[in-house]
Amino acid sequence: ALAFNPHQSTAAFAGMTNSGAAGNNQIIRVDNLGNGNQVLDISPAVNLGVANSVVTDIKVDLFDTSGDTIYATFGDYANNRILKTTDGGNNWTSISNNLPNIPLFQVINDPENANTLYVGSELGLWVGIKSGNTYNWEQFDYGPAFTRVIDLVWNNNELYIGTHGRGTFKAVKNPIELSLIKFIATNSSCDLDNILDRGESGKLMVELKNNSAKNFDQVEVSFNEPNFVNFTDANQSISLPGFSSQTIALPTSLGGQASCLANLTIPVTVTANGRSFETEFNVLTAANETTVQGTFSDGAENSSSQLKSVLTLGNDGWIRATDSVNSGNNSWFTTNENIFSDKSLVTPWLTFDDGGNVLEFAMSYDTEGDSTQHWDGLVLEMRLLGSDLWFDIGHLSSIPYDGQLFTNNTAQTQFAWSGTQLDWREATINLGTQYTGKTAQIRFRMVSDGTTSQDGFWLDDISISRVYTAEQASCDACISDNNSVVPNKGLWYDPARDGHGFIIESFGANNLFYTLFYTFDDNGDPEWFNSLTTLEGGVLNPDFLTGTIDAVTYDYSVDPALVDPLVGDDTLDGRLSINFNNADIRNHPACQDGTARNLDFSALATWRLNEVEQTWCIEPLISDQARPEPDFGSGWWAGIDDNGWGYSLAQTGDLMIAFIFYYDATGKPRWSTGLKTGFKANESITIPMSDVFGYGRTQPLIETTAVSSGSLTLNLSNMLRDLDTDGTTSVDITYQGAEGGRWLRENVKIMNLLQEH
């Protein structure tokens, strides 16, 4: 082992192999290095039990600028495998404490915390926190099995871990990762678009993810308020088991004086197991974000380009240049660096539309490579949403790669454009239709080894056809009033009327909401009604207008692609009003019937069907915190050419709850429901479905009965309200009541009809 003193350039330390029972010259210090080279034996005392052990590492403490604090680690299976001196080696003490009696190979300071050490051992990585004159040690779960760790190197705030035969890993000090999911409005007269606008209040959904196997019984999270933002519960506490995640709903409001298009930074302090760290997330406010369909193009002409330079290694990322262009005034350029480098020009997330997708770009390059060997070059790769795996698509190009890269770079042995081709060439890559409905990123990735004398790589006129792309955000001028309660979207029910329920969804504009009332008739058979109403002052249909509940039947004799098959009941006096204002709810008799409820999140649903009128106290079935991201819960249909039926989906984690609203053989509306775990985007899931039979709306509560009715298969990709990209379904359900009737659709396209949650 060898160490130089970082605080004194003329001092160094060396550790020897086992040197006999006396321990002579086991560790030496060299003073006046390069001049007098004075050697001093500073070996630990024999009674520490390390005299016969190999010295595996020596480190001088980063924080003690005198250079007198030194650490040494030792091999062999015995105690006292790590020693510390604070007087330059005159006296050593053990700081092994609760470490197992195993060989240690490396020790290193935490560069930001003088009281923390990391050691590499025969059983993985350990973290030591100073406690008095010793350290308390914990095993750090950094990814692989607890194998031998033989090297530790810091790079900024990331610790690189070299193992014996298990590869190299990168660890972060803080196992808890924090990220913003989205904003959900609870009081707003604006557009309910999951962006915090001025005057709005609601919940910032913040996910905490534990990337380790450690169980944190108590994680304290403190949010600090930037200007114009108010948190009503800024300090929250949760438990976070190993490799789990949990969503915090942070009650938030934004003042009307806030700026448009502000990107606010929210500082956060996270404390777990007595250790705290600072992090942050950003919130875009007072903005509108739209998605456009067409060709994504970038010719490096726009300074606010959506292409991003990602520098993994090296000094220089991608920049807009003027020295060489294919068209216009600018191109994208990155240097062929004279050091190891890896830098990518990355597109935003793109969703591929139907009809085939073609990538085109122009390139010119001067990189280190020739006809016999390619050291540096550019590879073209793509990854799909939900995966960290980048795969090559450059091999599909009309201009083939020049050859295979050498093994001395971060894209070793991959094929690449390499060498010198200074004449601009235009490449085409036909991706076909295999990615229709999928969302992906594409990156142009330039890598280099440790030496070069070439200039670099130019790109221009990049385009990808038939894609959906998020446009740059624009200002949302709306300032919300303070009297517009917004309901929780999705499933609602009255615990005293179990089996009946309401599905409340937003159209996403003009405060228009669609409600499905699923219920039972007086015979206990399932039936459903439609309602389309406007939210005013926290109430759907505050005037209780007639015609706000529709009863329809299905006409099988017509072609739904040519004629609307739905037949309305003109004789029905149907009305529905739902009040979400808590002050009106808490003391209402419907909510004071002795049934256990959470009145903080309840609503009053008043319905009328001809002469029958009742008010129910309803509450959400799924809380906002329980929803995943992305959340495919919403209303889905097969488009105008197959109108009249559809799904309501509710999702929590990977559990998908499905209601299908269809018709029996006589055309009467029926509903069937089912659920299944294991849902994943872009993958098929088959859900067993059941017809539910219960009790009439005015009858006493009884237990419902579920009878198997068939199945439905879902494969969902997006929520773009586009039949070509959103998803497909197959459904085969036979109504189990006396009327019978089979509802069959095979591999048809579906899309979300209503706003996503």
GUROPA-535786 format. One record per residue: residue in three letters; z, x, y of N, C-alpha, C in turn. Coordinates in steps of 0.1 Angstrom, whole numbers, plus 5000, padded with zeros to 4 digits. Layout:
N
ALAZXYZXYZXY ...
//
This chain:
757
ALA500050094988500050005000500050095012 LEU499350045023499150125035499250035047 ALA499950075057500049995069500150075081 PHE499350045092499450115104500350025113 ASN501050095122501950025131501149965143 PRO501049835144500149775155500749795169 HIS502049835170502649855183502750005187 GLN502450095177502450235180501450305172 SER500350355178499150405171499450535163 THR500550595166500850725159501750715147 ALA501950585143502850565131502150485121 ALA502450525108501850455096502950455085 PHE502650365075503550355064502750355051 ALA503350405040502650405027503650375016 GLY503150295007503950254995503350314983 MET504250364974503850434962503950344949 THR503550404938503850334925505250364922 ASN505750314911507150334907507450474906 SER508550514911508850664913510150704906 GLY510450634896511650684888512950614894 ALA514050634886515250564889515750604903 ALA515450714908516050754921515350684933 GLY514050644930513350574941512850664952 ASN512850794950512450894961510950864964 ASN510750874977509350864983508550734978 GLN509350634975508650504972507950444984 ILE508650454995508050415008508250525018 ILE507150575025507250675034506750625048 ARG507250685059506750665072506150795077 VAL505050785083504350905089504450885105 ASP505150975111505250975126504251085132 ASN503951065145503151165151501851185144 LEU501251075140500051065131498851135138 GLY498251225131497051295136497351415144 ASN498651445146499051565153500051645145 GLY501351595144502251675136502351615122 ASN502051485120502151415107503451445100 GLN504551395107505851405102506151295092 VAL506451335079506651245068508151225066 LEU508551095066509951055063510050955052 ASP510950985043511250905031512150785036 ILE511650665035512450545040512550445028 SER512650505016512650415004513950335004 PRO513850204998515050124997516050184988 ALA517250134990518450184982518250144968 VAL518750224959518550204945519150074940 ASN520250034946520949914942520249784945 LEU519149794952518249674954517349644942 GLY517249734933516549704920515049714921 VAL514549784931513049794932512549934929 ALA513450024925513050164924511950184914 ASN511850104904510850124893509650034895 SER509449974907508449874909507349934918 VAL506149884917505049914925505149844939 VAL504949924949504949864963503549804965 THR503449674966502149604966501649584980 ASP502549574990502049555004503149595014 ILE502749645025503649675036503049615049 LYS503849545057503449485069504449515080 VAL503949555092504849565104504849435111 ASP506049385114506149255121505349245134 LEU504649135136503749125148504649105160 PHE505849045159506549005171507549105176 ASP508049195167508949295171508149415176 THR507949425189507049525195507649665194 SER508949675190509449815187508849875175 GLY508249795166507749845154508749875143 ASP509949835145511049865136511249765125 THR510649645127510749535117509549545107 ILE509949565095508849595085509249515072 TYR508149465065508249395053507549465042 ALA508149465030507449525018507649435006 THR506549424998506549344986506349434974 PHE506849384962506849464950506349384938 GLY505849454929505349394916506549374906 ASP506149344894507149324883507849194884 TYR508449154872509149024871510649054873 ALA511149054885512549084887512849024901 ASN514149034905514548974918514249074929 ASN514549034941514349114953512849164955 ARG511949074953510549114953509949134967 ILE510749094977510349114991511549164999 LEU511449275006512449335014512049345029 LYS513149355037512849355052513849465058 THR513249535067514149625075513849595090 THR514949615098514849595112515149725120 ASP515349835113515549965119514650075115 GLY513350035112512350135109512450185095 GLY513250125086513350165072514650235068 ASN515550255078516850315074517650225065 ASN517550095067518250005058517349885055 TRP517349855042516549745037517449635031 THR517049505033517749395027516749305020 SER517149235010516249135003516249005011 ILE515048945012514848815018514148725007 SER514348764994513748684984514348544982 ASN515648534984516348414983515948324971 ASN515248214974514948114963513548144957 LEU512948254960511648284953511948314938 PRO511048264930511148304915511048454914 ASN511448504902511448654900510048684894 ILE509048684903507648714899507048814909 PRO506048884904505348984913504848924926 LEU505048994937504448954950503349064954 PHE502349014961501149104963500849124978 GLN501249024986500849025000501948955008 VAL502149005021503048935030502348945044 ILE502548835052501848825065502648735074 ASN502748775086503348685096502448555099 ASP503148455103502448345110502148395124 PRO500948395128500648455141501148375153 GLU501648255150502148165161503648135160 ASN504248185149505648155147506348275141 ALA507248325149507948455145508848425134 ASN509248305131510148275120509548225107 THR508248245106507548205094506748325088 LEU506948335075506148435067505348365056 TYR504248435052503548385040503448495030 VAL503648465017503448575007502548524996 GLY501748614991500848584979501548634967 SER501648554957502448584945501648564932 GLU502348594921501748564908501548414906 LEU502248334913502148184912501848124926 GLY500748174931500148114943500848154956 LEU500648074967501048104980502348044983 TRP503248114990504548064994504748085009 VAL505547995014505847995029507348005030 GLY507748105039509148135041509548095055 ILE510548015057511047985070512448055072 LYS512548125083513748205085514948115086 SER516048155079517248085080518448185080 GLY518948215091519948325093519348455090 ASN519848535080519348665077518448665065 THR518048545060517148535049516048435052 TYR515348395042514248295043514348185032 ASN514048065035513847965025512447945022 TRP512047945009510647955005510247824999 GLU508947785002508347674995506947714990 GLN506647654979505347684973504247604981 PHE503247664985502147604993501047554984 ASP500747424984499647374976498347384983 TYR497647494981496447524989495147494982 GLY495247434970493947384963493847424949 PRO493747554945493547584931494847584923 ALA494747614911495947634903496847734909 PHE498047744905499047844910498747974904 THR497648034908497148164902497548274911 ARG497248404908497648514915496948524929 VAL497648534939497148554953497248704957 ILE496148764959496148914961495748954975 ASP495348854984494948894997495148775007 LEU495648805019495848705029495348755042 VAL494448685049493848725062493848605071 TRP494348615083494248515093492948525101 ASN492348405103491148395113491448275122 ASN491848305134492348205143493548135137 ASN493448005134494647935129494347895114 GLU493447965108493147935094493548065085 LEU494148035074494548145065493648155053 TYR492948265052492048285041492848355029 ILE492648295017493448335006492548384995 GLY492748514991491948574981492748574968 THR492148514957492848504944492248594934 HIS492948614923492448694912491648604903 GLY490348604905489448534895489248384898 ARG489948334909489748184912489048164925 GLY488448264931487748244943488648264956 THR487948234967488648254980488748114986 PHE489948084992490247954998490647975012 LYS490447865020490847855034491947755035 ALA493047785041494247695042494547675056 VAL495047555060495547535073497047515072 LYS497747555083499247565082499847425081 ASN499147325087499747195088499047095078 PRO499647055068498946975057498646835062 ILE499246795073498946655078497846655088 GLU496846575085495646565094495646435101 LEU495346425114495446305121494046275127 SER493546155126492246115132492245975137 LEU491445945147491345805152490245735144 ILE490545615139489645535132488845445142 LYS489545365149488845275159489945205167 PHE489445125177490345035185490044895180 ILE491144815179490944675176491644595187 ALA490944515194491444435205492344325200 THR493444295207494244185204494344085216 ASN493944135228493944055240492744105249 SER491744035249490544075256489643965260 SER489043965272487943875275486643945275 CYS486644075270485344155270484644135257 ASP484044235252483044215241483544245227 LEU484844275225485444295212484644395203 ASP484244505209483344595202484044725197 ASN485344715195486144825189486144945198 ILE485944925211486145035221487044975231 LEU488045065235489045025245488445015259 ASP488344895264487844865277488944845287 ARG488644845300489644835310490244695310 GLY491544685311492344565310492644515296 GLU492044575286492244525272493544585267 SER494144505257495244555249494944535235 GLY495544615226495244605212495844715205 LYS495144765194495744865185494744975183 LEU495245105186494445215182494845245167 MET493845235158494145265144493945415142 VAL495145475139495145625137495545655123 GLU494745735116495045765102495745905101 LEU496845905093497446035090497146055075 LYS496646175072496346215059497046335054 ASN497746325043498446435037497546515028 ASN497146635032496146715023496846805013 SER498146775011498846865001499546774991 ALA500046834981500746754970502246724974 LYS502646774985504046754989504346614994 ASN505446554990505846424994506746435007 PHE506246375018506946375030507646245032 ASP508946235030509646115031509746055045 GLN509746145055509746095068508946185077 VAL507846125082506946195092507146125105 GLU507546195115507746145129506446175137 VAL505946065143504746085151504946035165 SER504746125175505046085189503746105197 PHE503345995203502045985211502445995226 ASN501646085233501946105247500846025255 GLU501245955266500345875273499545955284 PRO498145945283497445995295497345895306 ASN496745925317496645835328496045705324 PHE496645595329496145455328496345395314 VAL496845475304497045425291498545405289 ASN498845285282500245255279500445225265 PHE501445295259501845265245503145195245 THR503245085238504545015237505445055226 ASP504845135217505645195206505145335203 ALA505445425212504845565212505445655201 ASN506545615196507245705185507345615172 GLN506645665162506645595149507045685138 SER507545625127507945705116507345645103 ILE506845725094506245675082506545775071 SER506445735058506445825047505045855042 LEU504845975037503446015034503546095021 PRO503346025009503346104996502146194995 GLY502246284986501146384984499846324982 PHE498846384989497446344989497246204992 SER498046145000497946005004497545995019 SER497145885024496945855038497545725042 GLN497845715054498345585060497845565074 THR497645445077497145405090498245355099 ILE498345405111499345365121498545275131 ALA499145155134498545065144499345095157 LEU498745165166499445205178499145105189 PRO500145025193499944925204499544995217 THR498444955223497845025234497244935244 SER497344965257496644895267496044995277 LEU494944955284494245045293494244975307 GLY494645045317494644985330493244965336 GLY493144865345491944835351491344935360 GLN492245035364491845145373491145255366 ALA491145255353490645365345489145385348 SER488645505345487245535348486345485337 CYS485145455340484145425330483745545322 LEU483545525309483045635300484045755300 ALA485345725302486345835301486545875286 ASN486646005284486946045270488446105271 LEU489346015269490746045271491346125259 THR492046225262492746305252494146255250 ILE494546225238495846175234496646285227 PRO497546355234498346455227499346395217 VAL499546455206500446405195501246515190 THR502546475188503446565181503846515167 VAL503646585157503846545143505046635138 THR506046565132507146645127507346595112 ALA507446695103507646665089508446775083 ASN509446745075510346845068510846945078 GLY511246895090511846985100510847065108 ARG509547065105508547145112507747055120 SER507447095133506647025142505347095145 PHE504247025148503047085153502446985163 GLU501647045172500946965182499446945178 THR498946825180497546795177497146695187 GLU495946645186495446545196494246475190 PHE493846365196492546295193492046245206 ASN490746205206490146155218489746015217 VAL489845935228489445795228488445775239 LEU487245725235486245685245486545545250 THR486645535263487045405269485945355279 ALA486045215281485045145290483645185287 ALA483245165275481845205271481245105262 ASN479845105262479045035252478245125244 GLU478345105231477545195222476545105214 THR475245135215474245055208473545135198 THR473045075188472245135177470845095179 VAL469845185179468445165181467745195168 GLN466645115166465745135154464445195159 GLY464045295151462745355155462745505151 THR462045585158461945735156462945805164 PHE463745885157464645985164463846105167 SER463846145180463046265184463846345194 ASP463646475193464246575202463346695204 GLY462946715216462046825220462846925228 ALA464146925228464947015236464846995251 GLU464246885255464046865269465246805276 ASN466046735268467146655274468446735273 SER469146765284470346835284471446765277 SER471346635275472346555268471946515254 SER471246615248470746595234471846555224 GLN471446475214472346435204472446535192 LEU471546635193471646755183472846835187 LYS473546885177474746965180474647095173 SER475147205181475147335175476547355168 VAL476547395156477747415148477747565144 LEU478747645150478847785147479947805137 THR479547835124480547865114480948015114 LEU479948105115480248245117479248295128 GLY479748405134478848465144479348445158 ASN478548485168478848475182478048375189 ASP476748345185475848275193475348155185 GLY475548035190474947915184473547885189 TRP473147765187471847715191471847675206 ILE470847725213470747695228469347645231 ARG469147575242467847545248467247665255 ALA466047695251465447815256464047785262 THR463547875270462247855277461247965274 ASP461648065267460748175265459548155255 SER459748055246458748025237458847875233 VAL457747795235457847655233456547605225 ASN456747495218455547435212454947335221 SER455747265228455347165238456447145249 GLY456047095260457047075270457547215277 ASN458747205281459347325288460447395281 ASN460947335270462047395263461847385248 SER462647475241462747465227464147495223 TRP464547485210465847525205465747665200 PHE466747745202466647885198468047935194 THR468148025184469348095180468948235176 THR469848325179469548475177469748505162 ASN468948605158469148665145470248775147 GLU471448735146472548825150472648955142 ASN473249055148473449185141474849195134 ILE475249075130476549055123476348945113 PHE477248925104477248805095477348685104 SER476348585102476448465110475948355102 ASP476348235106475948105099476047995110 LYS474947945115474947855126473847745123 SER474247625126473447505123473147425135 LEU471947375136471547265145471547135137 VAL472447045141472746925132472346805140 THR471646705133471346575138472546485138 PRO472546385146473546285145473446205131 TRP474346125128474146045116473045945118 LEU472145945108470945865109470845775096 THR470645645098470445545087469045525085 PHE468545545073467145535070466645395067 ASP465745345075465145215074464145215063 ASP463645095060462645075049461245115054 GLY460445155045459045185048458745335047 GLY459645415043459445555042459845635054 ASN460345755052460845835063460245975063 VAL459746015075459146145076459846235086 LEU460146355083460746455092459646555096 GLU459446575109458546665115459246755125 PHE458746885125459246975135458247095136 ALA458447165147457647295149458547415149 MET458047525143458947645142458147775145 SER458947865150458448005152459648095150 TYR459448215144460648295140460248435139 ASP461348515142461348665140462648695134 THR462748705121463948725114463848845104 GLU464948895100464949015091464448975077 GLY463249015074462648985061461249035060 ASP460849065048459449105046458949055033 SER457849095029457149045016457949085004 THR458849185005459649224993461049174993 GLN461549155005463049115005463249025018 HIS464148925016464548835028466048845029 TRP466448905041467848915043468448805052 ASP467648765062468048655071467048545071 GLY467448425075466448325076467048185078 LEU466148085078466647945080466347855068 VAL467347775064467247675054467347535060 LEU466747445054466747305059467547215049 GLU468547155053469447085044469846945049 MET470346855040470746725043471946685035 ARG472846605041473946545033474046395036 LEU474546325026474746185027476146145032 LEU476246035039477545995044478545975032 GLY479746025033480746015022480746135013 SER479846235016479746355008479746475017 ASP480446585012480446705019479346805014 LEU478546755004477546844998476246835006 TRP475846955011474546965017473547015006 PHE472346945006471346984996470047015003 ASP469247094997468047155003466947045004 ILE466247035015465046945016463847025021 GLY464147155025463047235030461947265020 HIS462347255007461347284997460247174997 LEU460447055003459546955004458546965016 SER458647075023457947095036456447125033 SER455547085042454147115041453947265044 ILE454947335050454947475052455947535042 PRO455547605032456547645022457547755027 TYR458647755021459547865024458848005021 ASP459348105028458748245026459248315014 GLY460448275010461048344998462548324997 GLN463148394987464548374984465348474991 LEU466448424997467348515005468048604995 PHE468448725001469248824993470648764992 THR471548844985472848794981473948834992 ASN473548895003474548945012474648855025 ASN474548715023474748625034475348495028 THR475648405037476348285033475448175027 ALA474148205026473248115019472548185008 GLN473348275002472748374992471948304981 THR470748364979469748324969469048194972 GLN469348124983468648004986467248044992 PHE466247964990464947984996465047945011 ALA464248025019464348005034463048055040 TRP462948015053461848065061462448195067 SER461748305064462248435067461148535070 GLY461348635078460348725082459948705096 THR458648735099458148715113456948625112 GLN457048505119455848415121455948365135 LEU455448435145455648405159454648295163 ASP453648265156452748155160453448025156 TRP453447935165454047805163453347725152 ARG454047675142453547595131454247465130 GLU453547355127454147225126454347185112 ALA455547155108455847125094456146975093 THR455846915081456046775078456746775064 ILE457846685064458546665052458546515049 ASN457946465039457946325035459146295026 LEU460146225031461346195023461146075014 GLY459946005016459745885008460645775011 THR460945685001461745565003463045574996 GLN463345694990464545704981465845694989 TYR465845715002467045715010467145585018 THR466345485016466445365023467845305023 GLY468345275034469745215035470845315035 LYS470545445032471545545032471645615046 THR472845665049473045735061473245885059 ALA472645965067472646105064472546185077 GLN472946315076472646415086471746525081 ILE470946585090470046695086470446815095 ARG470446925089470747045096469747165094 PHE469447235105468647355104469647465104 ARG469747545093470847635092470347785091 MET470647855102470247995103471348085098 VAL471048185089472048275084471548415086 SER472548515087472148655088473148735081 ASP472748865077473748955071474249045082 GLY474749165079475549245088474649325098 THR473349335095472449425104471149355106 THR470549375117469249325120468649385133 SER467349385135466749425147465749325152 GLN465849195147464949095150465448995161 ASP464648905166465048825177465748695173 GLY465148615164465748495161464748385157 PHE465248255158464448145153464348035164 TRP463147975166462847875176462447745168 LEU462947635173462547505168462147415180 ASP461247325177460747235188460247105182 ASP460146995190459546875186460046815173 ILE461346805171461946745159461846595160 SER461446535149461446385148461646335134 ILE462246225133462446155120462146015121 SER461145965114460645825115461545725108 ARG461545605113462145485108463645505105 VAL464345525115465845545113466545465124 TYR467845435121468745375130469545495136 THR469745495149470445595156471345535167 ALA472545585168473445545178473045615191 GLU472745525202472345585215473545645222 GLN473245715232474345765241475045645247 ALA476445655248477245545253476845525268 SER476945395271476745355285478045285291 CYS478145275304479345225310479445075307 ASP480645035303481044895302481844855314 ALA481144775323481844735336482844625334 CYS483044565322483944455321485344505323 ILE486144425330487544445332488244315326 SER488944325315489444205309490644145316 ASP490744005315491843945320493043965310 ASN494143905313495343925305495743805298 ASN494843715295495143585289494043545279 SER493743635270492643615261493043675247 VAL493943615240494343655227493243655218 VAL493043765210491943785200492543775186 PRO492043685177492543675164492243795155 ASN493143805145492843895134491643835126 LYS490543925124489343875117489543875102 GLY489043775095489143765081489843645075 LEU490543675064491243565057492543515063 TRP492743385065494043325069494343215060 TYR495743195058496143085049497543045054 ASP497842925049499242865052500042885039 PRO501142965039501842985026502342855020 ALA502442745029502942615023501742535018 ARG500542585020499342515014498442615007 ASP499142694998498442804990497242754983 GLY496142824984494842784978493842744988 HIS494342664998493442635010493442755020 GLY492442765028492542875038491342865047 PHE491342955057490342975067489843115067 ILE488543135070488043265072487443265086 ILE488043345094487743345109487043475112 GLU485743465117484943585120484343575133 SER484043685140483443685153481943715152 PHE481143645160479743675162479543805170 GLY480543845177480443975185479943955199 ALA479743825203479243805217479643665221 ASN479843655234480043525241481343455235 ASN482243535230483543475225483243365214 LEU482143375207481743285197482343325183 PHE483043225176483643255164483143155153 TYR482943205141482543125130483743115120 THR484142995116485242965107484842885095 LEU485142935084484942865071486242805067 PHE486342685064487542615060487242585045 TYR487942675036487742645022489042575017 THR488742475009489842375006489542304993 PHE490242194990490042104979489941964983 ASP489141884977489141744980490241674973 ASP490341534973491441464968491541474953 ASN490441514946490341534932490741674928 GLY491041754938491341894935490241984933 ASP488941934936487742024934487542104947 PRO487042224945486742304957485642254966 GLU485842264979484842224988485042305001 TRP484042315010484142395022483442335033 PHE483842375045483242315058483042435067 ASN482042415076481642515086482242475100 SER482542575108482942555122482542665131 LEU481842635142481342725151481942695165 THR482842775170483542735182483742865191 THR484142835204484342945214485842965216 LEU486143095217487543135220487743125235 GLU488743045240489043035254490643045255 GLY491143135263492543145265493343165252 GLY492743225242493443245229493443135220 VAL492543035223492442915214490942885211 LEU490642865198489342825194489242675196 ASN488242625204488042485207489342415212 PRO489742465224491042415230490942265233 ASP489742205235489642065238489541975226 PHE489642035214489541965201488341875200 LEU487241925204485941855204485541815190 THR484941695190484341645177483041725174 GLY482641725162481441805158481741955156 THR483041985156483342135154483742165140 ILE483642065131483642095116482442025111 ASP481542095103480342045098480442035083 ALA480041925077479941905062478441905059 VAL478041985050476541995046476441985031 THR475241935027474841935013473542015012 TYR473142055000471942144998470842054992 ASP469642064998468541994993467742084984 TYR467842074971467142154961465642134961 SER465142014967463741984966462842054975 VAL463442134985462542204995462642354992 ASP461642414997461542564997462342615009 PRO463542685007464342725018463642825028 ALA462542895023461842985031460942905041 LEU460642775038459842695047460542585054 VAL461642525048462342415053463842445052 ASP464642415062466042435061466642345051 PRO467242395040467742305029469042235032 LEU469642265044470942205046470842065053 VAL471541975048471541835053472941805058 GLY473141785071474441755077474841615075 ASP476141585076476741455075477041405089 ASP476141315094476241275108477341175110 THR477941125099478941025100480341085101 LEU480441215099481741285099482241315113 ASP483541275116484241315128485041435124 GLY484441555125485041675121485441765133 ARG486741805133487241885144488141995139 LEU488042105146488942225143489342295156 SER490642315157491042395168492142495163 ILE492042625167493042715162493642785174 ASN494942785175495742845186496442965182 PHE496143085189496643215185497743255195 ASN498143175205499143215214500543195208 ASN501243315208502443315201503543225207 ALA503543205220504543125227504342975222 ASP503142935219502942795214503242775199 ILE503342885192503442875178504842875172 ARG505742965178506942995172507842875169 ASN507842775178508742665176508042535172 HIS506842545169506042425164506542385151 PRO506642255149507242205136506442255124 ALA505142275125504342325113504842465109 CYS505442535118505942675115507442675113 GLN508042565113509542555111509842465099 ASP509042475089509142385077509942445066 GLY510642565069511442635059510642735050 THR509342745052508542835045508642975051 ALA508843085043508943215048507643255055 ARG507643295067506443335075506843455084 ASN505743525088505943625099505343555111 LEU506243505120505743425131505143515142 ASP505343645141504743735151503243735150 PHE502743695138501243705135500743575130 SER501343465134500843335129499943265139 ALA499343155135498543075144498642925139 LEU498242835148498242695145496842645143 ALA496542595131495242545128495342395127 THR494642325137494642175137493242135133 TRP493142055122491842005117491841855116 ARG490741795117490541655116489241625108 LEU489341545097488241495090488341345090 ASN487541285098487541135101488941095105 GLU489641015097490940965101492141055098 VAL491841165090492941245085493041375095 GLU494241395100494441505109495741575106 GLN495741705105496941785103496941915110 THR498141975112498342105118499042195108 TRP498442305105498942405096499342535103 CYS500442595098500842725103500242835094 ILE499242905099498543005091498843145095 GLU498543235086498743385089497743465082 PRO497443585087496443665080496843715066 LEU495843725058496143775044496143925044 ILE495343985052495244135052495444185067 SER496444275068496744335081495644435085 ASP495544465098494544555103494844695097 GLN496144735095496444865089495944885075 ALA495744775068495344785054493844785052 ARG493144775063491644785061491144925061 PRO490144955052489545085052488545105063 GLU488045225064486945255074485945335066 PRO484645295064484245165070484745045062 ASP484844935069485244805063484044715062 PHE483744685049482644595047483044445047 GLY484244415050484644285051483944215063 SER483344095060482644015070481943905063 GLY481143835070480243735064478943785061 TRP478343765049477143815045476143705040 TRP474843715043473943615038472643685035 ALA471743605029470443655024469243625034 GLY469643595047468643585057468143435058 ILE467343415068466843275072466043215061 ASP465343295053464443245043465243195030 ASP466443225030467343175019468643135025 ASN468543035034469642995042470642905034 GLY471842895039472742795034473842845025 TRP473742965020474843015011475143165015 GLY476243215011476543355014477943385009 TYR478343505014479643565010480543575022 SER481843575019482843635028483543735020 LEU483543855026484143975019485344015027 ALA486444055020487644115026487944235018 GLN488244345025488444475018489744535022 THR490444585012491644665015491644785006 GLY491644905011491445025002490045014995 ASP490045034982488845014974488844884967 LEU489744794971489744654965488844564973 MET487944504967487044404973487344264969 ILE487644184978487944044976486643964980 ALA486143884972484843814975485043664973 PHE484543584983484443444983482943414984 ILE482343334974480943294975480943144978 PHE480143114988480042974992478642924988 TYR478542834978477342794972477342634969 TYR476542584960476442444958476342404944 ASP476842284940476742244926475442174924 ALA475242114912473942054909473541944918 THR474541874924474241764933474041804947 GLY474241934950474041984963475341984971 LYS476541954965477741954972478242094974 PRO478842134985479342274987480542304978 ARG480442414972481542464963481842614967 TRP483042664963483342804965483942864952 SER483742984950484243064939484743194945 THR485743254938486343374943486643474932 GLY486743604936487143704926487443834934 LEU487943934926488244054932488144164922 LYS487944294927487844404918488144534926 THR488844634920488944764926487844854923 GLY487744964930486745064927485445054936 PHE485544964946484344954955484045084962 LYS482845124963482345234971481045204977 ALA480845244989479545224996478445284988 ASN477245224988476045274981476145274966 GLU477145204960477345194946477545054942 SER476945014930477044874926478444844920 ILE478944734923480144684917479944544913 THR480444504901480244374895481644304895 ILE481744194902483044124904483043994896 PRO484043984886484143854879484643744888 MET483943624888484243524897484843404890 SER485643324897486243204892486143084902 ASP485842964897486042844904487542814904 VAL488042774916489442744917489642584919 PHE490542524911490842384912492242364916 GLY492542274926493942264931494342124934 TYR494542094947495141974951494641934965 GLY494641814968494041764981494841814993 ARG494141815004494741865016495941795021 THR496141665017497241595021498241575010 GLN497941624998498841614987499941724986 PRO500941694978502041794977501441924970 LEU502042034973501542164968501742174953 ILE500742214946500842244931500142374929 GLU500342424917499742554913498242534911 THR497442624916496042614914495642664900 THR494442634896493842674883492542744886 ALA492442864880491142944882490442944868 VAL489142904869488342894857487142994859 SER486843074849485843174850484443104852 SER483743154863482443084866481243174865 GLY481443304863480343404863480643534870 SER479643584876479843714883478943734894 LEU479243824903478343874913478344024914 THR477244084917477144224918476744264933 LEU477444354939477244394953476844544953 ASN475944574961475644714965475444724980 LEU476444764987476444765002476344905008 SER475544915018475345045024475745045039 ASN475344945046475544945061475844805066 MET476144795079476344675086475544665098 LEU474244675097473344685108472644545110 ARG472944445103472344315103470844335101 ASP470544405090469144435086469044425071 LEU468144325067468044305052467544425045 ASP466744515052466144625045467144745043 THR468344745050469244855049470644825045 ASP471044695046472444665045472944665031 GLY472144595022472644585008471844495000 THR472244484987471644394977472644324969 THR472344214963473244144954472544074943 SER473244054932472843964922474043864919 VAL473743734918474843644915474443544904 ASP475243514895475043424884476343344882 ILE476443224889477643144888477243004884 THR477942944875477842814871479042734874 TYR478842624882480042544886480742484874 GLN482042494874482742454862483242314863 GLY482942244874483342104875482342014868 ALA482541884868481741784861480341784865 GLU480041814878478741814883477841924878 GLY478442044874477742154869476742214879 GLY475842294874474842354883475042504883 ARG473842574882473842714881473342774894 TRP474042864900473542934912473143074908 LEU471843104909471343234904470443304914 ARG470843434917469943514925469943654918 GLU468843714918468743844911468243954920 ASN469044054923468744164931468044124944 VAL468644044952468144004965468744084976 LYS468044094987468644164998469644075006 ILE470744135011471644065019472044155031 MET472544095042472944165053474144095059 ASN474944165068476044105074475644015085 LEU476143885085475743785095476643805107 LEU477943845105478943845115479443985118 GLN480243995129480644125134481544195124 GLU481344325123482244395114483644395119 HIS484644425110486044415115486344545122 
//
